[in-house]
Amino acid sequence: MSDDATPDARTRRAYLKHGGAVIGGGLLAGCTGDAESQSTPASTATDAATPTASDRYTVSMEPMGDVTFESVPERWMAYFSTYGDMAIALGQLDGLAGLIFTENWPMAFFDAIPDLEVSFDDVPQLMGEGGIDREALYEMDCDLHLFDSNFVQVLDDTWIDEDFAEITDNVGPILGNSIRRRTGDWHGYRYYSLYEAFELVADAFQERERYAAVADLHDSLRATIDAGLPPEDERPTVGLLSVNSDFEGGAFYAYPVHDGNGHKQYRDLGMRGAFDDAIDGSYAKWDYEQLLDVDPDVLVFQYGFSHVSTAEFEDRMTAMRADPIGQQLSAVENDRLYRGGTSYQGPIINLFQTEIAAKQFYPEAFGEWRGLGSVPTGKQLFDRQRLADVITGAFDPA
């Protein structure tokens, strides 16, 4: 990687920053299953805030192993809202050159952060009907590619290991680990927790102070939740369903609570997963009768903030309330049907999704959930302004 771009590369960069169109029109399909390791990440990144061109440093992360940087990355791309969210949290939004998926981000969360504007209107999307565009990676000319190369091959099986080696050699390094789920034989290497992965991305961008400040917000939120959680036997049972289920036909994707990053907020909240003992595997497809057999106190619909609008969500809830069996569910009778988060969460998304779920599950302890724009400052469980200041760089790291 080098700061010395060719004239053609500089032209491409200017075009993509100011006028790049979406490449392809692929649509993200949310599903289930996660796992993560809690072991300590290995990183040999230097502590220098801004290394010179001669100050090489290395960040180590499976599956790519040791990744060497000649200088701090300026232009970057990412798979989706896990690593993309991390880079935004580290103040790197201006360097975003492309995403494999620009769709189905929970944009309302970013809108709720003061002094921050996030839009992907001019950000190229690499996933299209024909798969992931190889040439686009060359055209974007990124200094860092944030994705798990093995997972990209799951998304598009026309990619082979040699393709990633060529990208690394001819364009820039690849760094990333799929921390959302453990399914199939393709992931035979270690997993990382959200903040283990986030720390390594911070090392890549040489943004340790920003990482530490966001981690402090996360730790403070966790401490507030731990102090306020009701005893386990007083917590409601919560059933996880996909918002992409067939509400009219009565066919629902039901999930147990998994160990990976995708369900991190639920584990951090000590949630009693209503379907945990009833599902053998990553998910099950149930009808209304099977839901009624378990009858959770609360129903939360995964991807409710990312894949549907408020109106679309309410239409689905209306269909459930109208069904002769669905209307018998305790969560329907007690009006405890809630929009849930995406399983593709970075640190910003996780802060919001944890606060939201805390209020949905335990309103007596943390205040009733009334909607994202209806949480008074005094009732917020983490400091939005502090988060904004960290992202924009207007913060005191002390």
TORKOL-4160 file (C-alpha; in steps of 0.2 Angstrom, whole numbers, padded with zeros to 4 digits, m for minus):
398
<pt num="1" X="0000" Y="0000" Z="0000"/>
<pt num="2" X="0007" Y="0017" Z="m0004"/>
<pt num="3" X="0001" Y="0035" Z="m0003"/>
<pt num="4" X="0008" Y="0038" Z="m0020"/>
<pt num="5" X="m0007" Y="0036" Z="m0031"/>
<pt num="6" X="m0005" Y="0036" Z="m0050"/>
<pt num="7" X="m0014" Y="0049" Z="m0060"/>
<pt num="8" X="m0027" Y="0036" Z="m0065"/>
<pt num="9" X="m0030" Y="0031" Z="m0047"/>
<pt num="10" X="m0032" Y="0048" Z="m0042"/>
<pt num="11" X="m0045" Y="0051" Z="m0055"/>
<pt num="12" X="m0055" Y="0035" Z="m0050"/>
<pt num="13" X="m0054" Y="0041" Z="m0032"/>
<pt num="14" X="m0061" Y="0058" Z="m0036"/>
<pt num="15" X="m0075" Y="0050" Z="m0046"/>
<pt num="16" X="m0080" Y="0038" Z="m0033"/>
<pt num="17" X="m0080" Y="0050" Z="m0019"/>
<pt num="18" X="m0090" Y="0063" Z="m0028"/>
<pt num="19" X="m0101" Y="0054" Z="m0041"/>
<pt num="20" X="m0099" Y="0035" Z="m0039"/>
<pt num="21" X="m0115" Y="0026" Z="m0044"/>
<pt num="22" X="m0121" Y="0010" Z="m0035"/>
<pt num="23" X="m0113" Y="m0006" Z="m0043"/>
<pt num="24" X="m0126" Y="m0019" Z="m0045"/>
<pt num="25" X="m0142" Y="m0020" Z="m0035"/>
<pt num="26" X="m0141" Y="m0035" Z="m0024"/>
<pt num="27" X="m0152" Y="m0037" Z="m0009"/>
<pt num="28" X="m0147" Y="m0043" Z="0008"/>
<pt num="29" X="m0156" Y="m0058" Z="0016"/>
<pt num="30" X="m0155" Y="m0058" Z="0035"/>
<pt num="31" X="m0154" Y="m0075" Z="0043"/>
<pt num="32" X="m0147" Y="m0083" Z="0059"/>
<pt num="33" X="m0134" Y="m0091" Z="0069"/>
<pt num="34" X="m0118" Y="m0084" Z="0078"/>
<pt num="35" X="m0103" Y="m0089" Z="0088"/>
<pt num="36" X="m0088" Y="m0080" Z="0095"/>
<pt num="37" X="m0072" Y="m0083" Z="0104"/>
<pt num="38" X="m0067" Y="m0074" Z="0120"/>
<pt num="39" X="m0049" Y="m0076" Z="0119"/>
<pt num="40" X="m0037" Y="m0061" Z="0118"/>
<pt num="41" X="m0033" Y="m0055" Z="0100"/>
<pt num="42" X="m0016" Y="m0055" Z="0094"/>
<pt num="43" X="m0010" Y="m0038" Z="0087"/>
<pt num="44" X="0007" Y="m0031" Z="0085"/>
<pt num="45" X="0002" Y="m0014" Z="0079"/>
<pt num="46" X="0013" Y="0001" Z="0084"/>
<pt num="47" X="0007" Y="0014" Z="0097"/>
<pt num="48" X="0012" Y="0028" Z="0085"/>
<pt num="49" X="m0003" Y="0039" Z="0081"/>
<pt num="50" X="0003" Y="0043" Z="0064"/>
<pt num="51" X="0017" Y="0033" Z="0057"/>
<pt num="52" X="0027" Y="0039" Z="0043"/>
<pt num="53" X="0028" Y="0030" Z="0026"/>
<pt num="54" X="0043" Y="0020" Z="0033"/>
<pt num="55" X="0035" Y="0015" Z="0049"/>
<pt num="56" X="0028" Y="m0002" Z="0044"/>
<pt num="57" X="0016" Y="m0011" Z="0057"/>
<pt num="58" X="0007" Y="m0027" Z="0058"/>
<pt num="59" X="m0011" Y="m0032" Z="0063"/>
<pt num="60" X="m0014" Y="m0051" Z="0065"/>
<pt num="61" X="m0032" Y="m0058" Z="0063"/>
<pt num="62" X="m0038" Y="m0074" Z="0056"/>
<pt num="63" X="m0041" Y="m0080" Z="0043"/>
<pt num="64" X="m0028" Y="m0068" Z="0034"/>
<pt num="65" X="m0015" Y="m0069" Z="0048"/>
<pt num="66" X="m0002" Y="m0056" Z="0049"/>
<pt num="67" X="m0007" Y="m0040" Z="0039"/>
<pt num="68" X="0007" Y="m0028" Z="0036"/>
<pt num="69" X="0003" Y="m0009" Z="0033"/>
<pt num="70" X="0015" Y="0003" Z="0025"/>
<pt num="71" X="0005" Y="0018" Z="0031"/>
<pt num="72" X="m0011" Y="0022" Z="0039"/>
<pt num="73" X="m0026" Y="0017" Z="0028"/>
<pt num="74" X="m0036" Y="0032" Z="0020"/>
<pt num="75" X="m0048" Y="0023" Z="0008"/>
<pt num="76" X="m0057" Y="0008" Z="0014"/>
<pt num="77" X="m0072" Y="m0003" Z="0009"/>
<pt num="78" X="m0081" Y="m0016" Z="0020"/>
<pt num="79" X="m0093" Y="m0031" Z="0018"/>
<pt num="80" X="m0108" Y="m0023" Z="0027"/>
<pt num="81" X="m0113" Y="m0015" Z="0044"/>
<pt num="82" X="m0102" Y="m0025" Z="0056"/>
<pt num="83" X="m0085" Y="m0019" Z="0050"/>
<pt num="84" X="m0092" Y="m0004" Z="0041"/>
<pt num="85" X="m0100" Y="0002" Z="0058"/>
<pt num="86" X="m0083" Y="m0001" Z="0066"/>
<pt num="87" X="m0074" Y="0011" Z="0054"/>
<pt num="88" X="m0087" Y="0024" Z="0056"/>
<pt num="89" X="m0085" Y="0023" Z="0074"/>
<pt num="90" X="m0067" Y="0026" Z="0072"/>
<pt num="91" X="m0070" Y="0042" Z="0062"/>
<pt num="92" X="m0066" Y="0035" Z="0045"/>
<pt num="93" X="m0082" Y="0039" Z="0036"/>
<pt num="94" X="m0074" Y="0051" Z="0024"/>
<pt num="95" X="m0063" Y="0037" Z="0018"/>
<pt num="96" X="m0077" Y="0025" Z="0014"/>
<pt num="97" X="m0075" Y="0020" Z="m0005"/>
<pt num="98" X="m0088" Y="0005" Z="m0006"/>
<pt num="99" X="m0098" Y="m0008" Z="0002"/>
<pt num="100" X="m0102" Y="m0026" Z="m0003"/>
<pt num="101" X="m0120" Y="m0021" Z="0003"/>
<pt num="102" X="m0126" Y="m0004" Z="0006"/>
<pt num="103" X="m0144" Y="m0009" Z="0009"/>
<pt num="104" X="m0153" Y="m0014" Z="0025"/>
<pt num="105" X="m0142" Y="m0004" Z="0037"/>
<pt num="106" X="m0152" Y="0002" Z="0052"/>
<pt num="107" X="m0149" Y="0020" Z="0047"/>
<pt num="108" X="m0161" Y="0028" Z="0060"/>
<pt num="109" X="m0148" Y="0024" Z="0073"/>
<pt num="110" X="m0135" Y="0035" Z="0064"/>
<pt num="111" X="m0148" Y="0048" Z="0062"/>
<pt num="112" X="m0150" Y="0048" Z="0081"/>
<pt num="113" X="m0132" Y="0053" Z="0084"/>
<pt num="114" X="m0130" Y="0072" Z="0084"/>
<pt num="115" X="m0118" Y="0081" Z="0073"/>
<pt num="116" X="m0116" Y="0066" Z="0062"/>
<pt num="117" X="m0123" Y="0063" Z="0044"/>
<pt num="118" X="m0121" Y="0045" Z="0037"/>
<pt num="119" X="m0127" Y="0042" Z="0019"/>
<pt num="120" X="m0123" Y="0029" Z="0006"/>
<pt num="121" X="m0131" Y="0037" Z="m0008"/>
<pt num="122" X="m0115" Y="0039" Z="m0018"/>
<pt num="123" X="m0106" Y="0024" Z="m0011"/>
<pt num="124" X="m0104" Y="0009" Z="m0023"/>
<pt num="125" X="m0112" Y="m0007" Z="m0019"/>
<pt num="126" X="m0102" Y="m0022" Z="m0025"/>
<pt num="127" X="m0115" Y="m0036" Z="m0024"/>
<pt num="128" X="m0126" Y="m0037" Z="m0039"/>
<pt num="129" X="m0136" Y="m0050" Z="m0048"/>
<pt num="130" X="m0120" Y="m0057" Z="m0056"/>
<pt num="131" X="m0111" Y="m0058" Z="m0039"/>
<pt num="132" X="m0097" Y="m0047" Z="m0032"/>
<pt num="133" X="m0088" Y="m0037" Z="m0045"/>
<pt num="134" X="m0070" Y="m0040" Z="m0045"/>
<pt num="135" X="m0066" Y="m0025" Z="m0056"/>
<pt num="136" X="m0074" Y="m0013" Z="m0044"/>
<pt num="137" X="m0061" Y="m0018" Z="m0030"/>
<pt num="138" X="m0047" Y="m0012" Z="m0042"/>
<pt num="139" X="m0057" Y="0004" Z="m0047"/>
<pt num="140" X="m0060" Y="0009" Z="m0029"/>
<pt num="141" X="m0041" Y="0007" Z="m0026"/>
<pt num="142" X="m0043" Y="0005" Z="m0007"/>
<pt num="143" X="m0030" Y="0005" Z="0006"/>
<pt num="144" X="m0039" Y="m0008" Z="0017"/>
<pt num="145" X="m0053" Y="m0021" Z="0013"/>
<pt num="146" X="m0063" Y="m0025" Z="0029"/>
<pt num="147" X="m0071" Y="m0042" Z="0026"/>
<pt num="148" X="m0068" Y="m0061" Z="0029"/>
<pt num="149" X="m0062" Y="m0068" Z="0013"/>
<pt num="150" X="m0069" Y="m0085" Z="0016"/>
<pt num="151" X="m0086" Y="m0078" Z="0019"/>
<pt num="152" X="m0085" Y="m0068" Z="0003"/>
<pt num="153" X="m0083" Y="m0085" Z="m0005"/>
<pt num="154" X="m0099" Y="m0091" Z="0003"/>
<pt num="155" X="m0108" Y="m0076" Z="m0004"/>
<pt num="156" X="m0101" Y="m0078" Z="m0021"/>
<pt num="157" X="m0093" Y="m0095" Z="m0025"/>
<pt num="158" X="m0085" Y="m0089" Z="m0041"/>
<pt num="159" X="m0071" Y="m0081" Z="m0030"/>
<pt num="160" X="m0056" Y="m0091" Z="m0026"/>
<pt num="161" X="m0041" Y="m0089" Z="m0014"/>
<pt num="162" X="m0030" Y="m0083" Z="m0029"/>
<pt num="163" X="m0042" Y="m0068" Z="m0031"/>
<pt num="164" X="m0039" Y="m0062" Z="m0014"/>
<pt num="165" X="m0021" Y="m0064" Z="m0015"/>
<pt num="166" X="m0021" Y="m0053" Z="m0031"/>
<pt num="167" X="m0031" Y="m0040" Z="m0022"/>
<pt num="168" X="m0019" Y="m0040" Z="m0008"/>
<pt num="169" X="m0004" Y="m0039" Z="m0019"/>
<pt num="170" X="m0011" Y="m0026" Z="m0032"/>
<pt num="171" X="m0023" Y="m0015" Z="m0022"/>
<pt num="172" X="m0022" Y="m0016" Z="m0003"/>
<pt num="173" X="m0023" Y="m0028" Z="0012"/>
<pt num="174" X="m0038" Y="m0038" Z="0018"/>
<pt num="175" X="m0043" Y="m0039" Z="0036"/>
<pt num="176" X="m0059" Y="m0046" Z="0044"/>
<pt num="177" X="m0067" Y="m0061" Z="0052"/>
<pt num="178" X="m0085" Y="m0066" Z="0051"/>
<pt num="179" X="m0090" Y="m0064" Z="0069"/>
<pt num="180" X="m0109" Y="m0066" Z="0066"/>
<pt num="181" X="m0111" Y="m0085" Z="0065"/>
<pt num="182" X="m0103" Y="m0102" Z="0065"/>
<pt num="183" X="m0112" Y="m0113" Z="0052"/>
<pt num="184" X="m0104" Y="m0124" Z="0039"/>
<pt num="185" X="m0087" Y="m0130" Z="0036"/>
<pt num="186" X="m0080" Y="m0114" Z="0029"/>
<pt num="187" X="m0076" Y="m0107" Z="0046"/>
<pt num="188" X="m0063" Y="m0118" Z="0053"/>
<pt num="189" X="m0053" Y="m0104" Z="0062"/>
<pt num="190" X="m0056" Y="m0094" Z="0078"/>
<pt num="191" X="m0069" Y="m0081" Z="0081"/>
<pt num="192" X="m0068" Y="m0064" Z="0089"/>
<pt num="193" X="m0080" Y="m0055" Z="0100"/>
<pt num="194" X="m0086" Y="m0038" Z="0094"/>
<pt num="195" X="m0074" Y="m0028" Z="0104"/>
<pt num="196" X="m0059" Y="m0040" Z="0100"/>
<pt num="197" X="m0062" Y="m0037" Z="0082"/>
<pt num="198" X="m0065" Y="m0019" Z="0084"/>
<pt num="199" X="m0049" Y="m0017" Z="0093"/>
<pt num="200" X="m0040" Y="m0025" Z="0079"/>
<pt num="201" X="m0048" Y="m0013" Z="0066"/>
<pt num="202" X="m0043" Y="0001" Z="0077"/>
<pt num="203" X="m0025" Y="m0005" Z="0076"/>
<pt num="204" X="m0026" Y="m0005" Z="0057"/>
<pt num="205" X="m0032" Y="0013" Z="0057"/>
<pt num="206" X="m0021" Y="0018" Z="0072"/>
<pt num="207" X="m0036" Y="0024" Z="0081"/>
<pt num="208" X="m0033" Y="0017" Z="0099"/>
<pt num="209" X="m0040" Y="0033" Z="0108"/>
<pt num="210" X="m0056" Y="0032" Z="0098"/>
<pt num="211" X="m0057" Y="0014" Z="0101"/>
<pt num="212" X="m0054" Y="0016" Z="0120"/>
<pt num="213" X="m0067" Y="0030" Z="0121"/>
<pt num="214" X="m0081" Y="0019" Z="0112"/>
<pt num="215" X="m0076" Y="0004" Z="0123"/>
<pt num="216" X="m0079" Y="0015" Z="0138"/>
<pt num="217" X="m0096" Y="0020" Z="0133"/>
<pt num="218" X="m0100" Y="0001" Z="0130"/>
<pt num="219" X="m0093" Y="m0003" Z="0147"/>
<pt num="220" X="m0103" Y="0011" Z="0156"/>
<pt num="221" X="m0119" Y="0004" Z="0147"/>
<pt num="222" X="m0115" Y="m0013" Z="0153"/>
<pt num="223" X="m0112" Y="m0007" Z="0170"/>
<pt num="224" X="m0129" Y="0002" Z="0170"/>
<pt num="225" X="m0138" Y="m0013" Z="0164"/>
<pt num="226" X="m0130" Y="m0025" Z="0176"/>
<pt num="227" X="m0134" Y="m0014" Z="0191"/>
<pt num="228" X="m0153" Y="m0013" Z="0185"/>
<pt num="229" X="m0157" Y="m0031" Z="0179"/>
<pt num="230" X="m0171" Y="m0038" Z="0189"/>
<pt num="231" X="m0168" Y="m0056" Z="0196"/>
<pt num="232" X="m0168" Y="m0069" Z="0183"/>
<pt num="233" X="m0185" Y="m0077" Z="0189"/>
<pt num="234" X="m0193" Y="m0060" Z="0187"/>
<pt num="235" X="m0188" Y="m0057" Z="0169"/>
<pt num="236" X="m0200" Y="m0060" Z="0155"/>
<pt num="237" X="m0198" Y="m0074" Z="0142"/>
<pt num="238" X="m0193" Y="m0067" Z="0125"/>
<pt num="239" X="m0196" Y="m0075" Z="0108"/>
<pt num="240" X="m0185" Y="m0070" Z="0094"/>
<pt num="241" X="m0194" Y="m0071" Z="0077"/>
<pt num="242" X="m0188" Y="m0064" Z="0060"/>
<pt num="243" X="m0197" Y="m0049" Z="0053"/>
<pt num="244" X="m0195" Y="m0057" Z="0036"/>
<pt num="245" X="m0207" Y="m0071" Z="0041"/>
<pt num="246" X="m0224" Y="m0074" Z="0032"/>
<pt num="247" X="m0236" Y="m0066" Z="0044"/>
<pt num="248" X="m0251" Y="m0068" Z="0032"/>
<pt num="249" X="m0247" Y="m0087" Z="0029"/>
<pt num="250" X="m0242" Y="m0090" Z="0047"/>
<pt num="251" X="m0225" Y="m0096" Z="0044"/>
<pt num="252" X="m0211" Y="m0089" Z="0056"/>
<pt num="253" X="m0193" Y="m0091" Z="0057"/>
<pt num="254" X="m0189" Y="m0093" Z="0076"/>
<pt num="255" X="m0172" Y="m0092" Z="0084"/>
<pt num="256" X="m0164" Y="m0097" Z="0100"/>
<pt num="257" X="m0152" Y="m0085" Z="0107"/>
<pt num="258" X="m0134" Y="m0089" Z="0100"/>
<pt num="259" X="m0117" Y="m0085" Z="0107"/>
<pt num="260" X="m0111" Y="m0074" Z="0093"/>
<pt num="261" X="m0110" Y="m0056" Z="0090"/>
<pt num="262" X="m0127" Y="m0056" Z="0081"/>
<pt num="263" X="m0136" Y="m0059" Z="0098"/>
<pt num="264" X="m0124" Y="m0050" Z="0109"/>
<pt num="265" X="m0136" Y="m0038" Z="0116"/>
<pt num="266" X="m0148" Y="m0051" Z="0121"/>
<pt num="267" X="m0135" Y="m0061" Z="0131"/>
<pt num="268" X="m0128" Y="m0045" Z="0139"/>
<pt num="269" X="m0146" Y="m0042" Z="0145"/>
<pt num="270" X="m0148" Y="m0059" Z="0153"/>
<pt num="271" X="m0163" Y="m0062" Z="0142"/>
<pt num="272" X="m0173" Y="m0078" Z="0145"/>
<pt num="273" X="m0174" Y="m0085" Z="0127"/>
<pt num="274" X="m0191" Y="m0093" Z="0126"/>
<pt num="275" X="m0186" Y="m0104" Z="0111"/>
<pt num="276" X="m0169" Y="m0109" Z="0117"/>
<pt num="277" X="m0175" Y="m0126" Z="0123"/>
<pt num="278" X="m0187" Y="m0129" Z="0109"/>
<pt num="279" X="m0176" Y="m0127" Z="0094"/>
<pt num="280" X="m0162" Y="m0139" Z="0089"/>
<pt num="281" X="m0151" Y="m0129" Z="0078"/>
<pt num="282" X="m0149" Y="m0111" Z="0072"/>
<pt num="283" X="m0168" Y="m0108" Z="0068"/>
<pt num="284" X="m0184" Y="m0117" Z="0066"/>
<pt num="285" X="m0199" Y="m0113" Z="0055"/>
<pt num="286" X="m0215" Y="m0113" Z="0065"/>
<pt num="287" X="m0233" Y="m0109" Z="0063"/>
<pt num="288" X="m0245" Y="m0099" Z="0075"/>
<pt num="289" X="m0249" Y="m0115" Z="0084"/>
<pt num="290" X="m0231" Y="m0119" Z="0088"/>
<pt num="291" X="m0229" Y="m0101" Z="0094"/>
<pt num="292" X="m0244" Y="m0102" Z="0105"/>
<pt num="293" X="m0237" Y="m0118" Z="0113"/>
<pt num="294" X="m0222" Y="m0109" Z="0120"/>
<pt num="295" X="m0232" Y="m0092" Z="0121"/>
<pt num="296" X="m0217" Y="m0080" Z="0126"/>
<pt num="297" X="m0221" Y="m0065" Z="0136"/>
<pt num="298" X="m0213" Y="m0054" Z="0123"/>
<pt num="299" X="m0210" Y="m0056" Z="0104"/>
<pt num="300" X="m0195" Y="m0047" Z="0096"/>
<pt num="301" X="m0193" Y="m0047" Z="0077"/>
<pt num="302" X="m0175" Y="m0048" Z="0071"/>
<pt num="303" X="m0171" Y="m0035" Z="0057"/>
<pt num="304" X="m0186" Y="m0024" Z="0062"/>
<pt num="305" X="m0175" Y="m0009" Z="0062"/>
<pt num="306" X="m0165" Y="m0013" Z="0046"/>
<pt num="307" X="m0176" Y="m0022" Z="0034"/>
<pt num="308" X="m0193" Y="m0014" Z="0036"/>
<pt num="309" X="m0200" Y="0004" Z="0039"/>
<pt num="310" X="m0210" Y="0008" Z="0054"/>
<pt num="311" X="m0226" Y="0007" Z="0043"/>
<pt num="312" X="m0221" Y="m0010" Z="0036"/>
<pt num="313" X="m0218" Y="m0017" Z="0053"/>
<pt num="314" X="m0235" Y="m0011" Z="0059"/>
<pt num="315" X="m0243" Y="m0020" Z="0044"/>
<pt num="316" X="m0235" Y="m0036" Z="0050"/>
<pt num="317" X="m0241" Y="m0034" Z="0068"/>
<pt num="318" X="m0258" Y="m0030" Z="0061"/>
<pt num="319" X="m0258" Y="m0047" Z="0052"/>
<pt num="320" X="m0253" Y="m0056" Z="0068"/>
<pt num="321" X="m0266" Y="m0047" Z="0078"/>
<pt num="322" X="m0279" Y="m0052" Z="0065"/>
<pt num="323" X="m0275" Y="m0070" Z="0065"/>
<pt num="324" X="m0287" Y="m0081" Z="0076"/>
<pt num="325" X="m0273" Y="m0090" Z="0084"/>
<pt num="326" X="m0260" Y="m0076" Z="0083"/>
<pt num="327" X="m0272" Y="m0064" Z="0093"/>
<pt num="328" X="m0271" Y="m0077" Z="0107"/>
<pt num="329" X="m0253" Y="m0075" Z="0110"/>
<pt num="330" X="m0249" Y="m0066" Z="0127"/>
<pt num="331" X="m0237" Y="m0054" Z="0118"/>
<pt num="332" X="m0251" Y="m0049" Z="0107"/>
<pt num="333" X="m0264" Y="m0047" Z="0121"/>
<pt num="334" X="m0252" Y="m0037" Z="0131"/>
<pt num="335" X="m0245" Y="m0027" Z="0116"/>
<pt num="336" X="m0227" Y="m0032" Z="0118"/>
<pt num="337" X="m0222" Y="m0034" Z="0100"/>
<pt num="338" X="m0206" Y="m0025" Z="0097"/>
<pt num="339" X="m0194" Y="m0021" Z="0082"/>
<pt num="340" X="m0178" Y="m0030" Z="0085"/>
<pt num="341" X="m0160" Y="m0027" Z="0079"/>
<pt num="342" X="m0149" Y="m0033" Z="0065"/>
<pt num="343" X="m0137" Y="m0047" Z="0068"/>
<pt num="344" X="m0124" Y="m0037" Z="0058"/>
<pt num="345" X="m0119" Y="m0025" Z="0072"/>
<pt num="346" X="m0104" Y="m0015" Z="0075"/>
<pt num="347" X="m0101" Y="m0005" Z="0091"/>
<pt num="348" X="m0112" Y="0010" Z="0086"/>
<pt num="349" X="m0127" Y="m0002" Z="0081"/>
<pt num="350" X="m0124" Y="m0012" Z="0097"/>
<pt num="351" X="m0125" Y="0002" Z="0109"/>
<pt num="352" X="m0142" Y="0007" Z="0102"/>
<pt num="353" X="m0149" Y="m0011" Z="0100"/>
<pt num="354" X="m0143" Y="m0015" Z="0118"/>
<pt num="355" X="m0152" Y="0001" Z="0125"/>
<pt num="356" X="m0168" Y="m0003" Z="0115"/>
<pt num="357" X="m0169" Y="m0021" Z="0121"/>
<pt num="358" X="m0166" Y="m0016" Z="0139"/>
<pt num="359" X="m0181" Y="m0004" Z="0138"/>
<pt num="360" X="m0192" Y="m0016" Z="0129"/>
<pt num="361" X="m0188" Y="m0031" Z="0141"/>
<pt num="362" X="m0187" Y="m0022" Z="0157"/>
<pt num="363" X="m0196" Y="m0005" Z="0157"/>
<pt num="364" X="m0198" Y="m0004" Z="0176"/>
<pt num="365" X="m0179" Y="m0004" Z="0177"/>
<pt num="366" X="m0174" Y="0006" Z="0162"/>
<pt num="367" X="m0189" Y="0016" Z="0156"/>
<pt num="368" X="m0202" Y="0011" Z="0144"/>
<pt num="369" X="m0198" Y="0010" Z="0126"/>
<pt num="370" X="m0207" Y="0023" Z="0116"/>
<pt num="371" X="m0197" Y="0024" Z="0100"/>
<pt num="372" X="m0180" Y="0029" Z="0094"/>
<pt num="373" X="m0184" Y="0048" Z="0094"/>
<pt num="374" X="m0194" Y="0048" Z="0110"/>
<pt num="375" X="m0181" Y="0044" Z="0123"/>
<pt num="376" X="m0178" Y="0060" Z="0133"/>
<pt num="377" X="m0159" Y="0064" Z="0137"/>
<pt num="378" X="m0161" Y="0059" Z="0155"/>
<pt num="379" X="m0168" Y="0042" Z="0150"/>
<pt num="380" X="m0155" Y="0037" Z="0138"/>
<pt num="381" X="m0143" Y="0023" Z="0144"/>
<pt num="382" X="m0128" Y="0030" Z="0134"/>
<pt num="383" X="m0122" Y="0047" Z="0130"/>
<pt num="384" X="m0126" Y="0051" Z="0112"/>
<pt num="385" X="m0116" Y="0067" Z="0112"/>
<pt num="386" X="m0101" Y="0059" Z="0118"/>
<pt num="387" X="m0102" Y="0046" Z="0105"/>
<pt num="388" X="m0104" Y="0060" Z="0092"/>
<pt num="389" X="m0089" Y="0068" Z="0099"/>
<pt num="390" X="m0078" Y="0053" Z="0098"/>
<pt num="391" X="m0083" Y="0049" Z="0080"/>
<pt num="392" X="m0080" Y="0067" Z="0074"/>
<pt num="393" X="m0064" Y="0069" Z="0084"/>
<pt num="394" X="m0071" Y="0083" Z="0095"/>
<pt num="395" X="m0067" Y="0073" Z="0111"/>
<pt num="396" X="m0055" Y="0073" Z="0126"/>
<pt num="397" X="m0047" Y="0055" Z="0126"/>
<pt num="398" X="m0043" Y="0057" Z="0145"/>
